[in-house]
Amino acid sequence: MAFDVFGTVVDWRSGVARDAAPVLARLGRSDIDPHAFADGWRKRYQPALEEVRSGRRPFVILDTLHREALEDLLRHHAIDPATLDEDTLVDLTHAWHRLDPWPDAVEGLARLKTRYPVVTLSNGNIALMLDMARRARLPWDAILGAEVSRVYKPLPESYLATARMLAVDPAELCLVAAHHSDLAAARAAGLQTAYVDRPLEYGGRPAPDANDAQAWEFSVDSLTRLADQLCR
């Protein structure tokens, strides 16, 4: 079983807002809501990935794209990144390394791991995924994904390369994700699919890909519910 991570296993919005809040406070920017700041950072995610997916830019890891997006976001709010010290910029970029798991995630992964190999299939780079896993106690069997395949989701090769690395046919690999667009791309590449509903990922707002829902092989509201279905 391969897992999307941001939004599916961990709560990126709350974690980024938590770490952004003291930085914004030190800058005297009480007018910027930390959760809105997190949303703005995440909004720059797909356009940055598309520069790499399209071939307009050579592959770079997500930490690099996150740092560039942060600097762009600061400028959008009339904050010159050059006025912040490097340690602050690095530490805030690494907010994405310190995200908390959803309440069901660790237990659900541990139970699924008793029956299936559980790996990441994330756009996050290895150091990011490793830091997150150690802090949040996420019991991955392997950290795979974009830095290993050198391909960002949802390009087909990102899913197919993961199957090859695991020495399984695509149909033997199940992507678990909270995003219909990710699952649709995985299905088109021949993978099985499991949808996990995360209504709070965007603070209760509908997900951008809410209209892309299909009849997935599995559809649950937590990883523990997925384990209930698959580990009987």
C-alpha positions as a printed Julia matrix, in Angstrom:
232×3 Matrix{Float64}:
   0.0    0.0     0.0
   1.38   3.36   -1.08
   0.26   6.54    0.66
  -0.07  10.11   -0.32
   1.11  11.98    2.78
   0.25  15.71    2.79
  -3.42  15.91    3.71
  -3.94  12.14    3.74
  -1.68  11.14    6.63
  -0.73  14.51    8.11
  -2.5   17.84    8.63
  -0.42  20.32    6.65
  -2.67  23.36    7.19
  -2.62  23.39   10.99
   1.08  22.56   11.18
   2.2   25.29    8.79
  -0.08  27.84   10.47
   1.32  26.91   13.89
   4.9   27.52   12.77
   4.1   30.63   10.73
   2.25  32.38   13.57
   5.28  33.37   15.7
   7.21  34.53   12.64
   4.33  36.73   11.51
   3.98  38.05   15.07
   7.67  39.02   15.22
   7.21  40.87   11.93
   4.29  42.78   13.39
   1.92  41.34   10.81
  -1.13  40.57   12.91
  -3.18  41.37    9.79
  -2.1   38.06    8.21
  -4.05  35.06    9.47
  -1.62  32.14    9.88
  -4.08  29.67    8.36
  -4.58  31.95    5.36
  -0.79  32.13    5.12
  -0.67  28.31    5.03
  -3.35  28.29    2.33
  -1.39  30.78    0.28
   1.74  28.66    0.55
  -0.13  25.53   -0.5
  -1.74  27.43   -3.4
   1.73  27.85   -4.91
   2.43  24.09   -4.7
   0.92  22.8    -7.95
   2.2   25.65  -10.17
   5.72  25.01   -8.85
   5.41  21.27   -9.49
   4.08  21.92  -12.98
   7.27  23.76  -13.93
   9.13  20.5   -13.27
   6.48  18.13  -14.65
   6.32  20.09  -17.9
  10.08  19.85  -18.42
  10.49  23.62  -18.29
  12.68  23.09  -15.25
  15.01  20.24  -14.24
  13.97  18.16  -11.26
  14.51  19.79   -7.87
  13.3   18.48   -4.52
  10.19  19.76   -2.79
  12.18  21.54   -0.05
  13.59  23.79   -2.78
  10.15  24.48   -4.23
   8.74  25.14   -0.76
  11.48  27.67   -0.04
  10.9   29.48   -3.32
   7.14  29.49   -2.73
   7.67  30.89    0.77
   9.74  33.77   -0.55
   7.11  34.49   -3.21
   4.38  34.41   -0.56
   6.3   36.8     1.69
   6.74  39.24   -1.2
   3.0   38.94   -1.92
   2.43  40.2     1.62
   4.95  43.04    1.13
   7.61  41.32    3.23
  11.07  41.29    1.67
  12.57  37.83    2.33
  15.99  39.48    2.52
  14.92  41.19    5.75
  14.58  37.79    7.45
  17.67  35.93    8.61
  18.54  32.69    6.86
  17.9   30.56    9.95
  14.33  31.85   10.14
  13.69  31.16    6.46
  15.12  27.64    6.7
  13.23  26.87    9.89
   9.93  28.11    8.47
  10.47  26.14    5.26
  10.97  23.1     7.48
   7.51  23.59    8.98
   6.55  21.01    6.34
   8.9   18.54    8.09
   7.02  18.97   11.4
   3.42  18.25   10.48
   1.19  16.36   12.91
  -0.56  13.15   11.87
  -4.33  12.97   11.76
  -5.58  11.27   14.97
  -6.2    7.93   13.24
  -3.06   7.84   11.12
  -0.44   6.16   13.3
  -2.76   3.42   14.54
  -4.17   2.84   11.08
  -0.75   2.56    9.48
   0.5    0.23   12.2
  -2.45  -2.09   11.71
  -2.2   -2.05    7.9
   1.54  -2.71    8.18
   0.85  -6.05    9.87
  -0.56  -7.32    6.59
   0.84  -5.13    3.8
   4.05  -3.22    3.16
   3.27   0.47    3.7
   5.31   3.02    1.76
   5.1    6.68    0.88
   4.17   7.78   -2.62
   4.55  11.47   -1.99
   5.95  14.49   -3.75
   7.92  15.18   -0.57
  11.67  14.61   -0.62
  13.39  11.96    1.47
  14.79  14.2     4.22
  11.39  15.84    4.64
   9.58  12.49    4.83
  12.16  11.06    7.23
  11.99  14.02    9.62
   8.2   13.89    9.55
   8.09  10.13   10.11
  10.45  10.23   13.1
   8.61  13.13   14.75
   5.12  11.76   14.11
   6.05   8.07   14.59
   4.83   7.09   11.13
   5.85   3.43   10.65
   6.8    3.4     6.97
   8.45   0.3     5.52
  10.08   2.51    2.87
  10.15   6.15    1.82
   9.5    6.32   -1.9
   8.07   8.99   -4.17
   9.3   11.93   -6.17
  12.94  12.14   -5.11
  13.37   8.43   -5.81
  11.49   8.33   -9.13
  12.52  11.89  -10.13
   8.92  12.4   -11.24
   6.18  14.41   -9.57
   2.62  13.18   -9.26
   0.25  12.98  -11.0
   2.4   11.99  -13.99
   1.84   8.27  -14.72
   5.5    7.41  -14.27
   5.37   8.46  -10.61
   2.99   5.58   -9.89
   4.54   3.08  -12.29
   8.06   3.71  -11.0
   6.89   3.03   -7.45
   5.4   -0.31   -8.51
   8.65  -1.25  -10.26
  10.71  -0.38   -7.19
   8.49  -2.66   -5.13
   8.72  -5.41   -7.77
   4.94  -5.64   -8.12
   2.53  -5.14  -10.98
   0.66  -1.81  -10.87
  -2.57  -3.72  -10.15
  -0.94  -5.13   -6.99
  -0.3   -1.66   -5.61
  -3.01   0.42   -3.92
  -2.7    4.18   -3.61
  -4.29   5.58   -0.45
  -5.08   9.27   -0.76
  -7.47  12.0     0.32
  -7.38  13.57   -3.15
  -9.6   12.38   -5.99
  -7.27  13.8    -8.64
  -4.34  11.78   -7.26
  -6.46   8.63   -7.16
  -7.75   9.2   -10.69
  -4.2    9.43  -12.01
  -3.19   6.32  -10.07
  -6.18   4.4   -11.43
  -5.34   5.47  -14.98
  -1.85   4.04  -14.4
  -3.36   0.72  -13.35
  -3.22   0.97   -9.55
  -5.96   0.12   -7.09
  -7.35   3.02   -5.11
  -8.47   3.83   -1.57
 -10.02   7.18   -0.72
  -9.75   8.62    2.8
 -12.06  11.54    3.51
 -10.28  14.44    5.24
 -12.93  17.17    5.54
 -10.67  19.44    7.61
  -7.71  19.46    5.22
  -8.76  22.85    3.85
 -10.27  24.08    7.1
 -13.71  22.69    6.27
 -13.85  24.16    2.77
 -14.49  21.79   -0.17
 -11.33  20.31   -1.66
 -10.28  21.74   -5.06
 -10.8   18.32   -6.68
 -14.08  17.44   -4.92
 -15.83  17.06   -8.28
 -13.32  14.45   -9.48
 -14.71  11.69   -7.27
 -15.13   8.21   -8.72
 -16.25   4.86   -7.32
 -12.94   3.92   -5.71
 -12.16   0.35   -4.65
 -12.24   1.52   -1.02
 -13.71   4.66    0.5
 -13.36   5.38    4.22
 -13.25   8.23    6.71
 -10.05   7.14    8.49
  -7.06   4.85    8.18
  -8.36   2.81   11.09
 -11.55   2.17    9.11
  -9.41   1.1     6.16
  -7.58  -1.3     8.46
 -10.93  -2.63    9.68
 -11.77  -3.53    6.07
  -8.41  -4.92    4.99
  -7.0   -6.57    8.11
  -9.83  -8.84    9.19
